[in-house]
Amino acid sequence: MGKKLSPEQNDLYKRVDEVLHYLWDPIGVSGVPEARDEYHSYLPVVFSMLIRDCPKNEISEYLVNIEVDSMGLPKNKINADSIADLLIQWKAKIFE
């Protein structure tokens, strides 16, 4: 990441990691311990989007693009919207 994160940012980073792995999980690997880092390459971008206060639709669109373009999966906008909402709620809770 380059620079040291504040305690709140560090907490948010961990929450984003957990949400992506256990809840977003488009390829269904959340129950496989060896795949715990499967979505780590997307983590910095999603975290950055939250820190920059990107709107829900941008975060959701990013997740959908990963599913479709990178993973070859069908579009799941409803799930991506739900995950984006949850991430924004986590940010609000952590930084309140």
N, C-alpha and C positions, 0 to 999 in steps of 0.2 A: 504494500500500500504506500510506502514511502515515508509519510509523516505519522507521528504518534497520534492515535485516536484518543479522544476524551473518553472518560468512563461511560458516558451515555452513548457515544458513537460505537464503542466497543460492544456494549450490550446490544445495540441495534444490529450490528454486524453479525453477532451470534444468533439473534432471532431470525434474521433474514436467512442465514444458513439453515437453521432448523425448519423454517417454513418451506423453503425450496425443497429440502430433502424429504421431509415427512408429509407435507400437505400438497405441494404442487406436484411433485413426483410423476411427471408424465410417462415415464417408462416403467414405473412400478418396481423400483429397487429399494424402497424405504425399509423393507424387512431384511435386506442383505447387508450385513456388517462390512463386507469387503467393498461395497459400493458407496460407502459413506461420503466419499469425495466426488461422486458422479457429477454433481451440479456446481462444484466449486468454481469452474471457469465463468459462470454467469453471476456469481455472487458479487464481485466488485462493481459490476455495472448496475445491478439492481440496488445495491447499497448506495451508490453514487446518485442514482435517480431519486431515491428517498431523501438523501441529504440536500439535494438541489430542489426539493419540493416539486418534483415533476407530478403532473396530474395522474390520476388513476388510469385514464385511457392510455397514456404513454407507457406506463409500466405494464399494463395488460397487453398492449400491442407488442412490446418487447418479448414478453413471455410467449405469446402466440407465434411470433416470428421464429423463436427458437424451436418450438414444437414442430412447426411446419417446415421451415427451411433447413434447420440443422438436424432434426431427428426424423424427418419424413413422416410425421404423424398428422392425423386430421386436425383441423382447427378446433380448439376447445375454448372459445371466447368466454363462455359462462364461467368455467373454472378459473381462467386467467383473471377475469374481473373480480371474482371472489378472493383470489390470492392477493391481487393488488390492493383491494379494500383492507384485507387483514394486515398487510404490511404497513399500510398508511396508519391504521389503528395502533399497531405496535409502536410506530414512531411517535405518534401523539402521546401515548401512555408513557413511554420512556423519557420523553423530553418535556413532560408537563411540569 
